[in-house]
Amino acid sequence: LDASCRNLDASCRNLDASCRNLDSKDSHC
């Protein structure tokens, strides 16, 4: 998981599983 995604707000943390499934930066985050 990209560190920058991890460091975003709680709504990104709620999408953590989705972030892991993406190869590039998650636009949802």
Phi, psi and omega in degrees: 000134181295131182301324181294329177290317178301326185277359178281181187292177185303327180295328175289319179299326178291340179259015185311315181297322178293321179299318181296331182279355181257142180278329181250179181300137185280116180294336177294330178284000000 
